[in-house]
Amino acid sequence: MPFFEADYHAVMPETPKVLLVEPDEVHSRRISRVLSRQGFSVVRSVSGEAALVAIERSIPDLVVACSDLPGMTGGQLARRLRLDALTRTIPILMLTQDASAGLEREGLESGADAYISKSAHPDLLVLRMRALLREGPELVPVDEAARLRRARIVIVNSPRNDDGDDELSDDAPETTLGELLWRDGHTVTSIERSNDLIEGGWLRGADAPDCLVIELGSGREDLEFCRLLDARRQVVLEAGGIPFRTLGIVEAARFRRQSSGEFFEAGIDDLVPSDIALEALALRIRTLAQRRMAQDEFRQQEIERQQNALALEAARAKAEMAEALSQANTELARTNAQLIQAQAKLVHTAKMASLGELVAGIAHEINNPLAFTIAHADTVSRTLRSLRALEGSDEANALTEKGAARLDSMKLGLQRIQNLVLSLRRFSRLDESAFQKVDVPAALETALALLAHKLGKGIEVLRDLQAPVHLVCQPALLNQVVMNIVSNAADALADTSAERERPQGRIVISSVMEDGRYEITIADDGPGLPVDLRARVFEPFFTTKPVGTGTGLGLAIAYGVMEAHDGTIEITDANLPDGRGVGACFRLSIPVRMTEEGPVAIGRPS
């Protein structure tokens, strides 16, 4: 397995998205093939302008851009990305054919995170990209507050057996790296490398270094030292801290060989050759240090944000408590209003019970004389038939026939009174709150018989009852709910027929049982019910009828009956075929379970 495929500790996207900005088609295809084989998802662009369009469509994890682009240069593209809040955290790797310090300085100062020569080995390109991706997506530009803190840089020199210079080169320059960084306002410490440096708490905490500059040789102990540093960084990261950055300086010849990539595998963030210009090296170090400081600033801001959020939540809790106390009187008044409404419902229920007793008494009193009147009518009918059989005058026969006809009409009227008494007796049952087996079609006909004076001959009532005939429920489901809705439909049709001699219209009553629910639908072709009133019609004392013609309790009581069945009432537009108006459709739906006695409402008490 090639060394660059090693398992890294840091978390990277499973399939990193890379935007490759390269005008040279041949070079672009070659790099794209290398990256694709290494598990990268590559989008190619030939110019900076095209790259911005691609970024608008999808934000990449990394941008690899050629420094020499047609039109917008690579440096200008980097500056443009650093100006936008959505793209300023994207790592940028600059490709160049010129390895001069001036070009590197220009690229880094424009906002690029690193640069690499186009002639570099493909494995080094991949390792450099993975090192940038390891740093994570939380980078933000260093603002003015972050620049006020001086970067802490530690230069780690290789162990020496002589008393020579402790800087990075045996040839002492006029200006050393430490002096150059110190003049830039950074805090610089130069120490000799030792495994003992890994111990202690100086690599973490408030005074931890931002960047370690490590002079690397060719021995295996150099790689082991880098691995120990990387393990220490993982400990800092797992503890919630921001780990330091590392930059390695390797012998120039080895840097240009593939073997230098072992240092990236060991955890080094950036790697430069020993013959790099001093100013370019200082620029690289400043870039790494500022990136670490930016992450630290971001973490501090996040901590402050969380603290502010907790303080805000505490303040909100106090405000809610104060608001709850201030609304106590309002809530009490609302409760009193609800008690008044409940009392009104109880009064209405008591009136209905009294009305039931009254109706039952009237029906009983009417039924007794009605019974013997019908019996006497039968006796008179038999007498007339006997008289017709006797011989008599034509005038006597004519009078006999006339009396028989009048008697038949009388019997028809008495029969209608008898049917009305039966309907009153059914309606007046005082145990409507108890669940019992109800003959739905018969109960429906009883309700329609009591509403005959409202329906008249002009309102056509159609029935389409497909649900089971018997239903175990409260009789009030038919005697009050259905009756109230049909009564309201008749009133609505009467309002639209005010200019006619009698009401005109159509009411359709249907029933089905689907998916364990027993549904009864009452639809009419009247003017309909506005959407903004559909939620209010069930409120106690709310009515759309003129003053003195409606109590506003009919549908409120119907709603209570449906709640007792765990049911629902849905109001929609009817839109009956060939209807005179939009109309209103009331759909009553209650859950049922099938038993030996038929469907039983689930709301039935156990």
Buried (B, 14 or more C-beta within 10 A) or exposed (E): EEBBEEEBEBEBEEEBBBBBBBBBEEBBEBBBEBBEEBEBBBBBBBBBBBBBEBBEEEBBBBBBBBBBBEEBBBBBBBBBBBEEEEBEBBBBBBBBEEBEBEBBBBBBBBBBBBBBBBEBBBBBBBBBBBBBBBBBEEBBBBEEEBEEEBBBBBBBBBEEEEEEBBBBBEEEEEEBBBBBBBEBEBBBEBEEBEEEBEEEEEBBEEEBBBBBBBBBBEEEEBBEBBEBBBEBBBEBBEEEBBBBBBBBBBBEEBBBEBEBBBBBBBBBBBBBBBEBBBBBBBBBBBBBBBBBBBBBBBBEBEEEEEEEEEEEEEEEEEEEEEEEEEEEEEEEEEEEEEEEBEEBBEEBBEEBEEEBEEBBEBBEEBBEEBEEBBEEBEEBBEEBEEBBEEEEEEEEBEBBEEBBEEBEEBBEEBEEBBEBBBBBBBBBBEEBEEBEEBBBBEBBBBBBBBBEEBBBEBBEBEEEBEBBEBBBBBBBBBBBBBBBBBBBBBBBBBBBBEEEEEBBBBBBBBBBBEEEBBBBBBBBBBBBBEEEEBEEBBEBEBBBBEEEEBBBBBBBBBBBBBEBBBBBBEBBBBEBEEBBBBBBBBBBBBBBEEEEEBBBBBBBEE
